[in-house]
Amino acid sequence: MSNSIVTTTANTSGIESVKLTLTGSHRAISKIIHTLYSLGFSEVNNWSRPQPTKNPNESPLEMEIKRVWNDTRF
């Protein structure tokens, strides 16, 4: 299973959107999503439905977009 995080540009309100993507088996993706829910990071129903990927040997992809404050302290 591969994971990637793609950050989009920040807007003037100081809020930035981050797209989280998961690819892998349905079972592994489901486990990650439920783990993120149990940690209070994400709601299970906020994730997209499984989408096919360009690679026929790869399992479906699911995404969620999180909005976070663009804090310059980091």
PDB file with SEQRES, HELIX, SHEET and CRYST1 records, atoms N, CA, C and O in Angstrom:
SEQRES   1 A   74  MET SER ASN SER ILE VAL THR THR THR ALA ASN THR SER          
SEQRES   2 A   74  GLY ILE GLU SER VAL LYS LEU THR LEU THR GLY SER HIS          
SEQRES   3 A   74  ARG ALA ILE SER LYS ILE ILE HIS THR LEU TYR SER LEU          
SEQRES   4 A   74  GLY PHE SER GLU VAL ASN ASN TRP SER ARG PRO GLN PRO          
SEQRES   5 A   74  THR LYS ASN PRO ASN GLU SER PRO LEU GLU MET GLU ILE          
SEQRES   6 A   74  LYS ARG VAL TRP ASN ASP THR ARG PHE                          
HELIX    1 AA1 HIS A   26  SER A   38  1                                  13    
HELIX    2 AA2 VAL A   44  ASN A   46  5                                   3    
SHEET    1 AA1 3 SER A   2  ALA A  10  0                                        
SHEET    2 AA1 3 ILE A  15  THR A  23 -1                                        
SHEET    3 AA1 3 LEU A  61  TRP A  69 -1                                        
CRYST1    1.000    1.000    1.000  90.00  90.00  90.00 P 1           1          
ATOM      1  N   MET A   1       0.851  -1.168   0.000  1.00  0.00           N  
ATOM      2  CA  MET A   1       0.000   0.000   0.000  1.00  0.00           C  
ATOM      3  C   MET A   1       0.894   1.226   0.000  1.00  0.00           C  
ATOM      4  O   MET A   1       1.904   1.263   0.702  1.00  0.00           O  
ATOM      5  N   SER A   2       0.525   2.236  -0.788  1.00  0.00           N  
ATOM      6  CA  SER A   2       1.282   3.473  -0.788  1.00  0.00           C  
ATOM      7  C   SER A   2       0.407   4.599  -0.278  1.00  0.00           C  
ATOM      8  O   SER A   2      -0.805   4.595  -0.493  1.00  0.00           O  
ATOM      9  N   ASN A   3       1.006   5.552   0.389  1.00  0.00           N  
ATOM     10  CA  ASN A   3       0.312   6.724   0.898  1.00  0.00           C  
ATOM     11  C   ASN A   3       1.006   7.939   0.327  1.00  0.00           C  
ATOM     12  O   ASN A   3       2.225   7.930   0.153  1.00  0.00           O  
ATOM     13  N   SER A   4       0.248   8.996   0.029  1.00  0.00           N  
ATOM     14  CA  SER A   4       0.873  10.240  -0.366  1.00  0.00           C  
ATOM     15  C   SER A   4       0.044  11.389   0.145  1.00  0.00           C  
ATOM     16  O   SER A   4      -1.174  11.281   0.291  1.00  0.00           O  
ATOM     17  N   ILE A   5       0.711  12.485   0.413  1.00  0.00           N  
ATOM     18  CA  ILE A   5       0.031  13.688   0.854  1.00  0.00           C  
ATOM     19  C   ILE A   5       0.414  14.783  -0.126  1.00  0.00           C  
ATOM     20  O   ILE A   5       1.598  15.046  -0.336  1.00  0.00           O  
ATOM     21  N   VAL A   6      -0.585  15.423  -0.728  1.00  0.00           N  
ATOM     22  CA  VAL A   6      -0.351  16.482  -1.687  1.00  0.00           C  
ATOM     23  C   VAL A   6      -0.951  17.758  -1.124  1.00  0.00           C  
ATOM     24  O   VAL A   6      -2.143  17.799  -0.818  1.00  0.00           O  
ATOM     25  N   THR A   7      -0.144  18.798  -0.985  1.00  0.00           N  
ATOM     26  CA  THR A   7      -0.622  20.050  -0.429  1.00  0.00           C  
ATOM     27  C   THR A   7      -0.968  21.008  -1.547  1.00  0.00           C  
ATOM     28  O   THR A   7      -0.183  21.191  -2.477  1.00  0.00           O  
ATOM     29  N   THR A   8      -2.149  21.629  -1.465  1.00  0.00           N  
ATOM     30  CA  THR A   8      -2.528  22.653  -2.423  1.00  0.00           C  
ATOM     31  C   THR A   8      -2.108  24.011  -1.885  1.00  0.00           C  
ATOM     32  O   THR A   8      -1.587  24.102  -0.773  1.00  0.00           O  
ATOM     33  N   THR A   9      -2.327  25.054  -2.650  1.00  0.00           N  
ATOM     34  CA  THR A   9      -1.905  26.378  -2.219  1.00  0.00           C  
ATOM     35  C   THR A   9      -2.805  26.924  -1.122  1.00  0.00           C  
ATOM     36  O   THR A   9      -3.992  26.606  -1.057  1.00  0.00           O  
ATOM     37  N   ALA A  10      -2.224  27.748  -0.265  1.00  0.00           N  
ATOM     38  CA  ALA A  10      -2.971  28.376   0.824  1.00  0.00           C  
ATOM     39  C   ALA A  10      -3.751  29.567   0.281  1.00  0.00           C  
ATOM     40  O   ALA A  10      -3.311  30.223  -0.663  1.00  0.00           O  
ATOM     41  N   ASN A  11      -4.898  29.844   0.871  1.00  0.00           N  
ATOM     42  CA  ASN A  11      -5.642  31.028   0.484  1.00  0.00           C  
ATOM     43  C   ASN A  11      -5.345  32.157   1.463  1.00  0.00           C  
ATOM     44  O   ASN A  11      -4.599  31.961   2.422  1.00  0.00           O  
ATOM     45  N   THR A  12      -5.913  33.318   1.237  1.00  0.00           N  
ATOM     46  CA  THR A  12      -5.590  34.492   2.038  1.00  0.00           C  
ATOM     47  C   THR A  12      -6.138  34.419   3.459  1.00  0.00           C  
ATOM     48  O   THR A  12      -5.723  35.210   4.306  1.00  0.00           O  
ATOM     49  N   SER A  13      -7.046  33.509   3.746  1.00  0.00           N  
ATOM     50  CA  SER A  13      -7.604  33.416   5.094  1.00  0.00           C  
ATOM     51  C   SER A  13      -6.688  32.662   6.047  1.00  0.00           C  
ATOM     52  O   SER A  13      -6.996  32.547   7.233  1.00  0.00           O  
ATOM     53  N   GLY A  14      -5.572  32.148   5.552  1.00  0.00           N  
ATOM     54  CA  GLY A  14      -4.653  31.406   6.397  1.00  0.00           C  
ATOM     55  C   GLY A  14      -5.009  29.935   6.521  1.00  0.00           C  
ATOM     56  O   GLY A  14      -4.400  29.215   7.312  1.00  0.00           O  
ATOM     57  N   ILE A  15      -5.989  29.480   5.750  1.00  0.00           N  
ATOM     58  CA  ILE A  15      -6.370  28.071   5.774  1.00  0.00           C  
ATOM     59  C   ILE A  15      -5.824  27.405   4.519  1.00  0.00           C  
ATOM     60  O   ILE A  15      -5.969  27.921   3.411  1.00  0.00           O  
ATOM     61  N   GLU A  16      -5.204  26.267   4.709  1.00  0.00           N  
ATOM     62  CA  GLU A  16      -4.614  25.517   3.606  1.00  0.00           C  
ATOM     63  C   GLU A  16      -5.309  24.176   3.475  1.00  0.00           C  
ATOM     64  O   GLU A  16      -5.671  23.558   4.476  1.00  0.00           O  
ATOM     65  N   SER A  17      -5.498  23.722   2.233  1.00  0.00           N  
ATOM     66  CA  SER A  17      -6.096  22.415   1.986  1.00  0.00           C  
ATOM     67  C   SER A  17      -5.000  21.395   1.735  1.00  0.00           C  
ATOM     68  O   SER A  17      -4.049  21.655   0.997  1.00  0.00           O  
ATOM     69  N   VAL A  18      -5.143  20.231   2.356  1.00  0.00           N  
ATOM     70  CA  VAL A  18      -4.206  19.127   2.168  1.00  0.00           C  
ATOM     71  C   VAL A  18      -5.007  17.922   1.718  1.00  0.00           C  
ATOM     72  O   VAL A  18      -5.970  17.528   2.378  1.00  0.00           O  
ATOM     73  N   LYS A  19      -4.614  17.334   0.596  1.00  0.00           N  
ATOM     74  CA  LYS A  19      -5.300  16.154   0.078  1.00  0.00           C  
ATOM     75  C   LYS A  19      -4.541  14.909   0.518  1.00  0.00           C  
ATOM     76  O   LYS A  19      -3.358  14.753   0.216  1.00  0.00           O  
ATOM     77  N   LEU A  20      -5.225  14.028   1.231  1.00  0.00           N  
ATOM     78  CA  LEU A  20      -4.639  12.760   1.652  1.00  0.00           C  
ATOM     79  C   LEU A  20      -5.166  11.683   0.712  1.00  0.00           C  
ATOM     80  O   LEU A  20      -6.369  11.607   0.464  1.00  0.00           O  
ATOM     81  N   THR A  21      -4.280  10.860   0.195  1.00  0.00           N  
ATOM     82  CA  THR A  21      -4.705   9.768  -0.682  1.00  0.00           C  
ATOM     83  C   THR A  21      -4.172   8.449  -0.148  1.00  0.00           C  
ATOM     84  O   THR A  21      -3.053   8.372   0.361  1.00  0.00           O  
ATOM     85  N   LEU A  22      -4.983   7.426  -0.271  1.00  0.00           N  
ATOM     86  CA  LEU A  22      -4.598   6.077   0.127  1.00  0.00           C  
ATOM     87  C   LEU A  22      -4.832   5.141  -1.043  1.00  0.00           C  
ATOM     88  O   LEU A  22      -5.897   5.169  -1.659  1.00  0.00           O  
ATOM     89  N   THR A  23      -3.857   4.323  -1.352  1.00  0.00           N  
ATOM     90  CA  THR A  23      -4.038   3.262  -2.340  1.00  0.00           C  
ATOM     91  C   THR A  23      -3.568   1.960  -1.719  1.00  0.00           C  
ATOM     92  O   THR A  23      -2.614   1.936  -0.943  1.00  0.00           O  
ATOM     93  N   GLY A  24      -4.232   0.904  -2.062  1.00  0.00           N  
ATOM     94  CA  GLY A  24      -3.888  -0.404  -1.524  1.00  0.00           C  
ATOM     95  C   GLY A  24      -5.115  -1.286  -1.529  1.00  0.00           C  
ATOM     96  O   GLY A  24      -6.104  -0.979  -2.195  1.00  0.00           O  
ATOM     97  N   SER A  25      -5.059  -2.361  -0.804  1.00  0.00           N  
ATOM     98  CA  SER A  25      -6.207  -3.259  -0.747  1.00  0.00           C  
ATOM     99  C   SER A  25      -7.341  -2.580   0.015  1.00  0.00           C  
ATOM    100  O   SER A  25      -7.099  -1.704   0.846  1.00  0.00           O  
ATOM    101  N   HIS A  26      -8.557  -2.979  -0.263  1.00  0.00           N  
ATOM    102  CA  HIS A  26      -9.721  -2.413   0.416  1.00  0.00           C  
ATOM    103  C   HIS A  26      -9.588  -2.599   1.933  1.00  0.00           C  
ATOM    104  O   HIS A  26      -9.911  -1.696   2.705  1.00  0.00           O  
ATOM    105  N   ARG A  27      -9.120  -3.752   2.342  1.00  0.00           N  
ATOM    106  CA  ARG A  27      -8.976  -4.048   3.770  1.00  0.00           C  
ATOM    107  C   ARG A  27      -7.969  -3.114   4.439  1.00  0.00           C  
ATOM    108  O   ARG A  27      -8.232  -2.592   5.522  1.00  0.00           O  
ATOM    109  N   ALA A  28      -6.813  -2.900   3.796  1.00  0.00           N  
ATOM    110  CA  ALA A  28      -5.781  -2.034   4.363  1.00  0.00           C  
ATOM    111  C   ALA A  28      -6.238  -0.580   4.406  1.00  0.00           C  
ATOM    112  O   ALA A  28      -6.011   0.115   5.397  1.00  0.00           O  
ATOM    113  N   ILE A  29      -6.881  -0.117   3.338  1.00  0.00           N  
ATOM    114  CA  ILE A  29      -7.390   1.253   3.300  1.00  0.00           C  
ATOM    115  C   ILE A  29      -8.418   1.451   4.404  1.00  0.00           C  
ATOM    116  O   ILE A  29      -8.379   2.456   5.114  1.00  0.00           O  
ATOM    117  N   SER A  30      -9.324   0.514   4.554  1.00  0.00           N  
ATOM    118  CA  SER A  30     -10.355   0.609   5.584  1.00  0.00           C  
ATOM    119  C   SER A  30      -9.733   0.676   6.978  1.00  0.00           C  
ATOM    120  O   SER A  30     -10.193   1.436   7.831  1.00  0.00           O  
ATOM    121  N   LYS A  31      -8.692  -0.116   7.208  1.00  0.00           N  
ATOM    122  CA  LYS A  31      -8.028  -0.116   8.510  1.00  0.00           C  
ATOM    123  C   LYS A  31      -7.395   1.245   8.790  1.00  0.00           C  
ATOM    124  O   LYS A  31      -7.517   1.758   9.902  1.00  0.00           O  
ATOM    125  N   ILE A  32      -6.727   1.834   7.810  1.00  0.00           N  
ATOM    126  CA  ILE A  32      -6.100   3.146   7.979  1.00  0.00           C  
ATOM    127  C   ILE A  32      -7.163   4.202   8.269  1.00  0.00           C  
ATOM    128  O   ILE A  32      -6.996   5.017   9.177  1.00  0.00           O  
ATOM    129  N   ILE A  33      -8.256   4.194   7.500  1.00  0.00           N  
ATOM    130  CA  ILE A  33      -9.325   5.175   7.693  1.00  0.00           C  
ATOM    131  C   ILE A  33      -9.910   5.063   9.095  1.00  0.00           C  
ATOM    132  O   ILE A  33     -10.142   6.080   9.749  1.00  0.00           O  
ATOM    133  N   HIS A  34     -10.148   3.858   9.558  1.00  0.00           N  
ATOM    134  CA  HIS A  34     -10.712   3.672  10.903  1.00  0.00           C  
ATOM    135  C   HIS A  34      -9.704   4.030  12.000  1.00  0.00           C  
ATOM    136  O   HIS A  34     -10.091   4.502  13.068  1.00  0.00           O  
ATOM    137  N   THR A  35      -8.433   3.810  11.741  1.00  0.00           N  
ATOM    138  CA  THR A  35      -7.405   4.218  12.696  1.00  0.00           C  
ATOM    139  C   THR A  35      -7.353   5.743  12.798  1.00  0.00           C  
ATOM    140  O   THR A  35      -7.259   6.288  13.897  1.00  0.00           O  
ATOM    141  N   LEU A  36      -7.412   6.430  11.658  1.00  0.00           N  
ATOM    142  CA  LEU A  36      -7.418   7.897  11.674  1.00  0.00           C  
ATOM    143  C   LEU A  36      -8.651   8.424  12.399  1.00  0.00           C  
ATOM    144  O   LEU A  36      -8.585   9.442  13.087  1.00  0.00           O  
ATOM    145  N   TYR A  37      -9.771   7.731  12.243  1.00  0.00           N  
ATOM    146  CA  TYR A  37     -10.995   8.112  12.970  1.00  0.00           C  
ATOM    147  C   TYR A  37     -10.798   7.938  14.477  1.00  0.00           C  
ATOM    148  O   TYR A  37     -11.161   8.819  15.255  1.00  0.00           O  
ATOM    149  N   SER A  38     -10.230   6.814  14.886  1.00  0.00           N  
ATOM    150  CA  SER A  38     -10.054   6.555  16.315  1.00  0.00           C  
ATOM    151  C   SER A  38      -9.083   7.547  16.954  1.00  0.00           C  
ATOM    152  O   SER A  38      -9.139   7.778  18.162  1.00  0.00           O  
ATOM    153  N   LEU A  39      -8.196   8.133  16.152  1.00  0.00           N  
ATOM    154  CA  LEU A  39      -7.259   9.143  16.645  1.00  0.00           C  
ATOM    155  C   LEU A  39      -7.862  10.548  16.628  1.00  0.00           C  
ATOM    156  O   LEU A  39      -7.223  11.509  17.057  1.00  0.00           O  
ATOM    157  N   GLY A  40      -9.098  10.662  16.130  1.00  0.00           N  
ATOM    158  CA  GLY A  40      -9.762  11.957  16.077  1.00  0.00           C  
ATOM    159  C   GLY A  40      -9.318  12.822  14.912  1.00  0.00           C  
ATOM    160  O   GLY A  40      -9.591  14.022  14.891  1.00  0.00           O  
ATOM    161  N   PHE A  41      -8.636  12.228  13.943  1.00  0.00           N  
ATOM    162  CA  PHE A  41      -8.109  12.994  12.814  1.00  0.00           C  
ATOM    163  C   PHE A  41      -9.128  13.184  11.702  1.00  0.00           C  
ATOM    164  O   PHE A  41      -9.131  14.218  11.035  1.00  0.00           O  
ATOM    165  N   SER A  42      -9.985  12.204  11.498  1.00  0.00           N  
ATOM    166  CA  SER A  42     -10.827  12.210  10.319  1.00  0.00           C  
ATOM    167  C   SER A  42     -12.093  11.399  10.553  1.00  0.00           C  
ATOM    168  O   SER A  42     -12.084  10.406  11.281  1.00  0.00           O  
ATOM    169  N   GLU A  43     -13.172  11.830   9.933  1.00  0.00           N  
ATOM    170  CA  GLU A  43     -14.422  11.070   9.985  1.00  0.00           C  
ATOM    171  C   GLU A  43     -14.419  10.016   8.870  1.00  0.00           C  
ATOM    172  O   GLU A  43     -13.945  10.280   7.764  1.00  0.00           O  
ATOM    173  N   VAL A  44     -14.933   8.861   9.155  1.00  0.00           N  
ATOM    174  CA  VAL A  44     -14.965   7.769   8.185  1.00  0.00           C  
ATOM    175  C   VAL A  44     -15.739   8.184   6.924  1.00  0.00           C  
ATOM    176  O   VAL A  44     -15.322   7.871   5.809  1.00  0.00           O  
ATOM    177  N   ASN A  45     -16.855   8.883   7.100  1.00  0.00           N  
ATOM    178  CA  ASN A  45     -17.694   9.258   5.961  1.00  0.00           C  
ATOM    179  C   ASN A  45     -17.146  10.414   5.139  1.00  0.00           C  
ATOM    180  O   ASN A  45     -17.715  10.740   4.097  1.00  0.00           O  
ATOM    181  N   ASN A  46     -16.057  11.046   5.574  1.00  0.00           N  
ATOM    182  CA  ASN A  46     -15.470  12.146   4.807  1.00  0.00           C  
ATOM    183  C   ASN A  46     -14.616  11.665   3.645  1.00  0.00           C  
ATOM    184  O   ASN A  46     -14.288  12.449   2.754  1.00  0.00           O  
ATOM    185  N   TRP A  47     -14.255  10.397   3.640  1.00  0.00           N  
ATOM    186  CA  TRP A  47     -13.411   9.861   2.576  1.00  0.00           C  
ATOM    187  C   TRP A  47     -14.240   9.608   1.323  1.00  0.00           C  
ATOM    188  O   TRP A  47     -15.430   9.305   1.407  1.00  0.00           O  
ATOM    189  N   SER A  48     -13.609   9.732   0.173  1.00  0.00           N  
ATOM    190  CA  SER A  48     -14.299   9.470  -1.084  1.00  0.00           C  
ATOM    191  C   SER A  48     -14.601   7.978  -1.225  1.00  0.00           C  
ATOM    192  O   SER A  48     -14.060   7.141  -0.502  1.00  0.00           O  
ATOM    193  N   ARG A  49     -15.460   7.685  -2.155  1.00  0.00           N  
ATOM    194  CA  ARG A  49     -15.674   6.277  -2.514  1.00  0.00           C  
ATOM    195  C   ARG A  49     -14.437   5.787  -3.262  1.00  0.00           C  
ATOM    196  O   ARG A  49     -13.724   6.598  -3.854  1.00  0.00           O  
ATOM    197  N   PRO A  50     -14.168   4.501  -3.251  1.00  0.00           N  
ATOM    198  CA  PRO A  50     -12.997   3.990  -3.980  1.00  0.00           C  
ATOM    199  C   PRO A  50     -13.051   4.379  -5.460  1.00  0.00           C  
ATOM    200  O   PRO A  50     -14.092   4.272  -6.108  1.00  0.00           O  
ATOM    201  N   GLN A  51     -11.920   4.826  -5.971  1.00  0.00           N  
ATOM    202  CA  GLN A  51     -11.790   5.229  -7.363  1.00  0.00           C  
ATOM    203  C   GLN A  51     -10.736   4.354  -8.032  1.00  0.00           C  
ATOM    204  O   GLN A  51      -9.738   4.002  -7.402  1.00  0.00           O  
ATOM    205  N   PRO A  52     -10.943   3.996  -9.298  1.00  0.00           N  
ATOM    206  CA  PRO A  52      -9.901   3.224  -9.991  1.00  0.00           C  
ATOM    207  C   PRO A  52      -8.667   4.095 -10.204  1.00  0.00           C  
ATOM    208  O   PRO A  52      -8.776   5.317 -10.312  1.00  0.00           O  
ATOM    209  N   THR A  53      -7.510   3.477 -10.264  1.00  0.00           N  
ATOM    210  CA  THR A  53      -6.264   4.196 -10.527  1.00  0.00           C  
ATOM    211  C   THR A  53      -5.822   3.910 -11.955  1.00  0.00           C  
ATOM    212  O   THR A  53      -6.408   3.073 -12.641  1.00  0.00           O  
ATOM    213  N   LYS A  54      -4.788   4.609 -12.394  1.00  0.00           N  
ATOM    214  CA  LYS A  54      -4.271   4.415 -13.759  1.00  0.00           C  
ATOM    215  C   LYS A  54      -3.583   3.073 -13.921  1.00  0.00           C  
ATOM    216  O   LYS A  54      -3.524   2.529 -15.024  1.00  0.00           O  
ATOM    217  N   ASN A  55      -3.064   2.540 -12.826  1.00  0.00           N  
ATOM    218  CA  ASN A  55      -2.350   1.271 -12.859  1.00  0.00           C  
ATOM    219  C   ASN A  55      -3.339   0.128 -12.657  1.00  0.00           C  
ATOM    220  O   ASN A  55      -3.950   0.038 -11.592  1.00  0.00           O  
ATOM    221  N   PRO A  56      -3.516  -0.750 -13.647  1.00  0.00           N  
ATOM    222  CA  PRO A  56      -4.497  -1.837 -13.496  1.00  0.00           C  
ATOM    223  C   PRO A  56      -4.150  -2.830 -12.392  1.00  0.00           C  
ATOM    224  O   PRO A  56      -5.025  -3.563 -11.931  1.00  0.00           O  
ATOM    225  N   ASN A  57      -2.900  -2.866 -11.961  1.00  0.00           N  
ATOM    226  CA  ASN A  57      -2.485  -3.785 -10.897  1.00  0.00           C  
ATOM    227  C   ASN A  57      -2.607  -3.158  -9.511  1.00  0.00           C  
ATOM    228  O   ASN A  57      -2.256  -3.787  -8.512  1.00  0.00           O  
ATOM    229  N   GLU A  58      -3.103  -1.926  -9.444  1.00  0.00           N  
ATOM    230  CA  GLU A  58      -3.202  -1.217  -8.179  1.00  0.00           C  
ATOM    231  C   GLU A  58      -4.648  -1.215  -7.699  1.00  0.00           C  
ATOM    232  O   GLU A  58      -5.578  -1.144  -8.503  1.00  0.00           O  
ATOM    233  N   SER A  59      -4.826  -1.293  -6.413  1.00  0.00           N  
ATOM    234  CA  SER A  59      -6.164  -1.294  -5.831  1.00  0.00           C  
ATOM    235  C   SER A  59      -6.750   0.117  -5.830  1.00  0.00           C  
ATOM    236  O   SER A  59      -6.039   1.091  -6.079  1.00  0.00           O  
ATOM    237  N   PRO A  60      -8.046   0.221  -5.551  1.00  0.00           N  
ATOM    238  CA  PRO A  60      -8.708   1.522  -5.581  1.00  0.00           C  
ATOM    239  C   PRO A  60      -8.089   2.548  -4.643  1.00  0.00           C  
ATOM    240  O   PRO A  60      -7.435   2.217  -3.654  1.00  0.00           O  
ATOM    241  N   LEU A  61      -8.319   3.794  -4.992  1.00  0.00           N  
ATOM    242  CA  LEU A  61      -7.809   4.927  -4.246  1.00  0.00           C  
ATOM    243  C   LEU A  61      -8.948   5.622  -3.518  1.00  0.00           C  
ATOM    244  O   LEU A  61     -10.059   5.705  -4.043  1.00  0.00           O  
ATOM    245  N   GLU A  62      -8.688   6.119  -2.324  1.00  0.00           N  
ATOM    246  CA  GLU A  62      -9.669   6.923  -1.591  1.00  0.00           C  
ATOM    247  C   GLU A  62      -8.978   8.200  -1.147  1.00  0.00           C  
ATOM    248  O   GLU A  62      -7.785   8.198  -0.842  1.00  0.00           O  
ATOM    249  N   MET A  63      -9.741   9.302  -1.112  1.00  0.00           N  
ATOM    250  CA  MET A  63      -9.175  10.599  -0.773  1.00  0.00           C  
ATOM    251  C   MET A  63     -10.005  11.326   0.273  1.00  0.00           C  
ATOM    252  O   MET A  63     -11.202  11.083   0.430  1.00  0.00           O  
ATOM    253  N   GLU A  64      -9.340  12.216   0.974  1.00  0.00           N  
ATOM    254  CA  GLU A  64     -10.009  13.172   1.842  1.00  0.00           C  
ATOM    255  C   GLU A  64      -9.223  14.468   1.759  1.00  0.00           C  
ATOM    256  O   GLU A  64      -7.997  14.451   1.655  1.00  0.00           O  
ATOM    257  N   ILE A  65      -9.919  15.579   1.803  1.00  0.00           N  
ATOM    258  CA  ILE A  65      -9.258  16.875   1.844  1.00  0.00           C  
ATOM    259  C   ILE A  65      -9.469  17.462   3.227  1.00  0.00           C  
ATOM    260  O   ILE A  65     -10.601  17.638   3.676  1.00  0.00           O  
ATOM    261  N   LYS A  66      -8.373  17.760   3.890  1.00  0.00           N  
ATOM    262  CA  LYS A  66      -8.408  18.372   5.216  1.00  0.00           C  
ATOM    263  C   LYS A  66      -8.043  19.841   5.055  1.00  0.00           C  
ATOM    264  O   LYS A  66      -7.204  20.197   4.227  1.00  0.00           O  
ATOM    265  N   ARG A  67      -8.676  20.679   5.848  1.00  0.00           N  
ATOM    266  CA  ARG A  67      -8.337  22.095   5.867  1.00  0.00           C  
ATOM    267  C   ARG A  67      -7.659  22.389   7.198  1.00  0.00           C  
ATOM    268  O   ARG A  67      -8.188  22.079   8.265  1.00  0.00           O  
ATOM    269  N   VAL A  68      -6.478  22.994   7.114  1.00  0.00           N  
ATOM    270  CA  VAL A  68      -5.700  23.283   8.307  1.00  0.00           C  
ATOM    271  C   VAL A  68      -5.251  24.744   8.284  1.00  0.00           C  
ATOM    272  O   VAL A  68      -5.136  25.356   7.222  1.00  0.00           O  
ATOM    273  N   TRP A  69      -5.003  25.286   9.470  1.00  0.00           N  
ATOM    274  CA  TRP A  69      -4.471  26.646   9.555  1.00  0.00           C  
ATOM    275  C   TRP A  69      -3.059  26.647   9.029  1.00  0.00           C  
ATOM    276  O   TRP A  69      -2.265  25.765   9.357  1.00  0.00           O  
ATOM    277  N   ASN A  70      -2.745  27.625   8.220  1.00  0.00           N  
ATOM    278  CA  ASN A  70      -1.398  27.781   7.684  1.00  0.00           C  
ATOM    279  C   ASN A  70      -0.580  28.569   8.702  1.00  0.00           C  
ATOM    280  O   ASN A  70      -0.405  29.780   8.575  1.00  0.00           O  
ATOM    281  N   ASP A  71      -0.085  27.863   9.710  1.00  0.00           N  
ATOM    282  CA  ASP A  71       0.630  28.471  10.816  1.00  0.00           C  
ATOM    283  C   ASP A  71       2.115  28.520  10.486  1.00  0.00           C  
ATOM    284  O   ASP A  71       2.710  27.488  10.177  1.00  0.00           O  
ATOM    285  N   THR A  72       2.709  29.672  10.545  1.00  0.00           N  
ATOM    286  CA  THR A  72       4.107  29.837  10.158  1.00  0.00           C  
ATOM    287  C   THR A  72       5.078  29.490  11.278  1.00  0.00           C  
ATOM    288  O   THR A  72       6.283  29.673  11.107  1.00  0.00           O  
ATOM    289  N   ARG A  73       4.604  28.999  12.411  1.00  0.00           N  
ATOM    290  CA  ARG A  73       5.495  28.672  13.528  1.00  0.00           C  
ATOM    291  C   ARG A  73       6.324  27.424  13.275  1.00  0.00           C  
ATOM    292  O   ARG A  73       7.291  27.191  14.000  1.00  0.00           O  
ATOM    293  N   PHE A  74       5.991  26.615  12.282  1.00  0.00           N  
ATOM    294  CA  PHE A  74       6.711  25.358  12.055  1.00  0.00           C  
ATOM    295  C   PHE A  74       7.940  25.580  11.235  1.00  0.00           C  
ATOM    296  O   PHE A  74       8.669  24.631  10.945  1.00  0.00           O  
TER     297      PHE A  74                                                      
END                                                                             
